């Protein structure tokens, strides 16, 4: 089976990425498959939740977030697959102009949603890379730990809540100019 990784096609059977516009496969391991197999030795209880009384970003916490991100990505990829299949099956000639316009509007909305999800998958991949590099959970602006509650709610977060608010205030000031 295959999955879409960024703008590249991941062939799971061969564990290599194949770019759709190139003739041959690149010898680049599939990031999804690597992440699935790299940290499988860490055992987590099904009801484990990171706690503030543990050391920050210990092995259990990083594995918890890795699995959360991979599950989220798998759900998004499944939705994308369903959309592609639905669009291939749904291609039909509708004689009524109003019905055709309604269907085209629905398709456009679905494609916009999938585009947002594609961007989200890229952010999930970035978060997985940060886990592998040991940078996950730390604010990119201050270097301070991001709260576990924030990471649990939004595991792709790169800034602490305070730094994100400062960033958004600066962005708003510059937009108003």
ChimeraX attribute file (.defattr): number of C-alpha atoms within 10 A of each C-alpha:
attribute: neighborCount
match mode: 1-to-1
recipient: residues
	/A:1	7
	/A:2	14
	/A:3	18
	/A:4	18
	/A:5	21
	/A:6	15
	/A:7	12
	/A:8	14
	/A:9	18
	/A:10	26
	/A:11	19
	/A:12	15
	/A:13	9
	/A:14	13
	/A:15	17
	/A:16	18
	/A:17	23
	/A:18	23
	/A:19	17
	/A:20	12
	/A:21	9
	/A:22	8
	/A:23	8
	/A:24	10
	/A:25	15
	/A:26	11
	/A:27	10
	/A:28	11
	/A:29	15
	/A:30	20
	/A:31	16
	/A:32	19
	/A:33	16
	/A:34	11
	/A:35	18
	/A:36	12
	/A:37	9
	/A:38	10
	/A:39	15
	/A:40	11
	/A:41	8
	/A:42	11
	/A:43	11
	/A:44	14
	/A:45	8
	/A:46	7
	/A:47	5
	/A:48	10
	/A:49	14
	/A:50	19
	/A:51	11
	/A:52	10
	/A:53	6
	/A:54	10
	/A:55	11
	/A:56	18
	/A:57	20
	/A:58	11
	/A:59	12
	/A:60	19
	/A:61	20
	/A:62	21
	/A:63	19
	/A:64	21
	/A:65	23
	/A:66	23
	/A:67	18
	/A:68	15
	/A:69	21
	/A:70	19
	/A:71	12
	/A:72	16
	/A:73	22
	/A:74	15
	/A:75	12
	/A:76	17
	/A:77	19
	/A:78	13
	/A:79	14
	/A:80	21
	/A:81	15
	/A:82	12
	/A:83	17
	/A:84	14
	/A:85	11
	/A:86	11
	/A:87	14
	/A:88	10
	/A:89	9
	/A:90	12
	/A:91	9
	/A:92	9
	/A:93	7
	/A:94	11
	/A:95	8
	/A:96	8
	/A:97	9
	/A:98	10
	/A:99	11
	/A:100	14
	/A:101	12
	/A:102	11
	/A:103	15
	/A:104	12
	/A:105	12
	/A:106	12
	/A:107	15
	/A:108	12
	/A:109	12
	/A:110	15
	/A:111	16
	/A:112	12
	/A:113	12
	/A:114	18
	/A:115	13
	/A:116	11
	/A:117	17
	/A:118	20
	/A:119	12
	/A:120	17
	/A:121	23
	/A:122	16
	/A:123	19
	/A:124	21
	/A:125	21
	/A:126	15
	/A:127	22
	/A:128	25
	/A:129	16
	/A:130	16
	/A:131	18
	/A:132	15
	/A:133	9
	/A:134	12
	/A:135	17
	/A:136	25
	/A:137	28
	/A:138	21
	/A:139	20
	/A:140	16
	/A:141	12
	/A:142	12
	/A:143	12
	/A:144	13
	/A:145	16
	/A:146	22
	/A:147	16
	/A:148	18
	/A:149	12
	/A:150	15
	/A:151	19
	/A:152	15
	/A:153	9
	/A:154	11
	/A:155	21
	/A:156	23
	/A:157	21
	/A:158	22
	/A:159	23
	/A:160	22
	/A:161	14
	/A:162	12
	/A:163	17
	/A:164	15
	/A:165	12
	/A:166	12
	/A:167	13
	/A:168	12
	/A:169	12
	/A:170	11
	/A:171	11
	/A:172	11
	/A:173	9
	/A:174	9
	/A:175	8
	/A:176	6
	/A:177	5
